[in-house]
Amino acid sequence: MSTLLRGRMDRSAYVALLRNLQAIYAALEPALRRHAAHPALAALHDPALARSESLRDDLAVVDSGARADDPVQPATLRYVERLRELDAERPELLLAHAYVRYLGDLSGGQLLSGIVARSLGLPSGRGVAFYDFGDADATAALAGTFRHGLATAVIDDEDAVVAEARLAFEWHRRLFEELAAAHGLATDAA
């Protein structure tokens, strides 16, 4: 992530990141839609948050030779497996993954959009749809609505949700480490 923030991620590494995120969202978003009426998730359901389509669009721009069969990292495979387990058995815990993904996307999207576009030399506004939630006011409003949804969610086991969020953060850390190793990127903050 530090490589991305410094604008030093090459196109192949960025494409790999998008492919891994695409796999995560392909499991998360249908599960959230299936359980949109669940008391823990109902207040969070907002189609404006969906990222699957924007990831597909960005990949079409950034990787013109896109191959759908490119493998994803082992951390992503474990993450997707966990999301499928939660979809089938404990949908309340999907809240933790929505929290980690969407608030992270909403918080850093405006900044990352410009960095990615400049570092990859992308045409204006193309290839960065993943980060686009509208202008700053629209993004702030969406984040506020999402936070309100979190605050009003009916959760039976808050400790389990917190533990699940920690697990989601850990899988993201592992994913970034695996991507760094696969693409020869530095893993320190220097």
C-alpha positions, 0 to 999 in steps of 0.5 A: 500500500505504501508503494501505491501511495507513493505512486511507485506501483507499476501497471502489472502490480496495480492490475494484480491488486485490482484483480484481487479486489475484484475477487473479494467484491465478487464474493462480498457484494452478492452476499450483502445483497442476499442479506440486505434485510438482515438487522445487522446489514439493512442500514448499510445497504446502498447500491452507491457503495458497490464496487464490482462494476467499477473494478471491471471497468477499471481493469478494461482500461488499465489492462487491455490484455485482461485475462480472467484466468489470472490467479489471485493471491492465496490471501484473497482465496482464503478471504473469499472462502471466509466470505462464502462461509459467512454468507451461508452461516453467519451473515451478521459478520459480513458487516465487519467486511463491509466496514473494512472495505467500504470505509477504506474505499470512501476514506482513501478514494479521492487521494488514491484516484489522483495518485493512480492516474498520474503514476500510470499515465491514465487518461483523464477520469479513466481507469479509476472508477473504483475510487469514484463515489462522486465529488467530495461532498457526495463522498462525505455524505455517503461515508456519513450515511454508512457510519450512521448505518454502522451505528444503528445496526442491530448486532447480536454479538459485537465481539464477534464483529470486532474479531471479524473486522480484525481478521479482515484487516489481517487478510488485507495485510497478507494480501498486500505482502503477497502482492509485494512479494509477487511483484518485487515491491518493497514491503517497508514504509521507506 
